[in-house]
Structure formats: C-alpha cells, structure tokens
Amino acid sequence: MGNKWDDKSWQKDFLNMKSHSPSDAKLLMGGVKGLKDAWRLGVLNVEYERLKKIQEEKQQQ
C-alpha cells in the first residue's frame, strides 16, 4: 500500500462519495479507537479504492 498511515484525505473524499451509516461516518471523521475500528476502516478503504477506480474509468470514457 502506497499510502501513509496518517493520511486522512481519502476519508474526507469517501465521506462525500456516498451516504454512510452514522457509525461509519463517525469512524471516518474521528479515527480508530480499537482493533474493531481498525478492521472496519480497512474495509472502508478497500471500498473507497474500488469506487475511486470506477469513477476514474468513467471519466476516461
């Protein structure tokens, strides 16, 4: 993974991409508090990367 661990720019971008549950929005804005949060944030990052790739492909067409 090429991202720095303290880079939160993807989280702000992801908040604006789609609607999120209140718990996911709180996690994206507030950060990780434990192992469960770290796991969920990783899942959200994978979803963000997937959506970002789809957006970029649509822009190239």
C-alpha positions as CSV (number, residue, x, y, z in Angstrom):
1,M,0.0,0.0,0.0
2,G,1.4,3.3,-1.0
3,N,-0.5,5.5,1.4
4,K,0.9,6.9,4.6
5,W,-0.8,5.7,7.7
6,D,-1.6,9.2,8.9
7,D,-3.0,10.4,5.5
8,K,-6.8,11.0,6.1
9,S,-7.5,12.7,2.8
10,W,-9.2,9.6,1.4
11,Q,-11.6,9.6,4.4
12,K,-12.9,13.1,3.6
13,D,-13.2,12.2,-0.1
14,F,-15.0,9.0,0.8
15,L,-17.5,10.8,3.0
16,N,-18.5,12.9,0.0
17,M,-18.8,9.9,-2.4
18,K,-21.8,8.2,-0.9
19,S,-24.0,8.1,2.2
20,H,-22.7,6.2,5.2
21,S,-24.1,4.8,8.4
22,P,-23.7,7.0,11.4
23,S,-21.1,4.6,12.9
24,D,-19.1,4.6,9.7
25,A,-19.2,8.4,9.3
26,K,-18.1,8.8,12.9
27,L,-15.2,6.4,12.3
28,L,-14.2,8.2,9.1
29,M,-14.2,11.6,10.9
30,G,-12.9,10.6,14.3
31,G,-10.5,7.8,13.6
32,V,-9.7,4.4,15.1
33,K,-10.3,3.7,18.8
34,G,-9.5,-0.1,18.8
35,L,-9.0,-3.2,16.8
36,K,-12.6,-3.5,15.6
37,D,-12.4,0.1,14.3
38,A,-9.1,-0.6,12.5
39,W,-10.6,-3.6,10.8
40,R,-13.7,-1.6,9.7
41,L,-11.6,1.3,8.5
42,G,-9.6,-1.1,6.4
43,V,-12.8,-2.5,4.8
44,L,-14.0,1.1,4.1
45,N,-10.6,1.9,2.5
46,V,-11.0,-1.1,0.1
47,E,-14.5,0.1,-0.8
48,Y,-13.1,3.6,-1.4
49,E,-10.4,2.3,-3.7
50,R,-12.9,0.3,-5.6
51,L,-15.3,3.3,-6.1
52,K,-12.4,5.6,-6.9
53,K,-11.3,3.2,-9.7
54,I,-14.8,3.1,-11.1
55,Q,-15.0,6.9,-11.1
56,E,-11.7,7.2,-12.9
57,E,-12.7,4.7,-15.5
58,K,-16.0,6.6,-16.2
59,Q,-14.1,9.9,-16.5
60,Q,-11.7,8.3,-19.1
61,Q,-14.6,7.3,-21.4
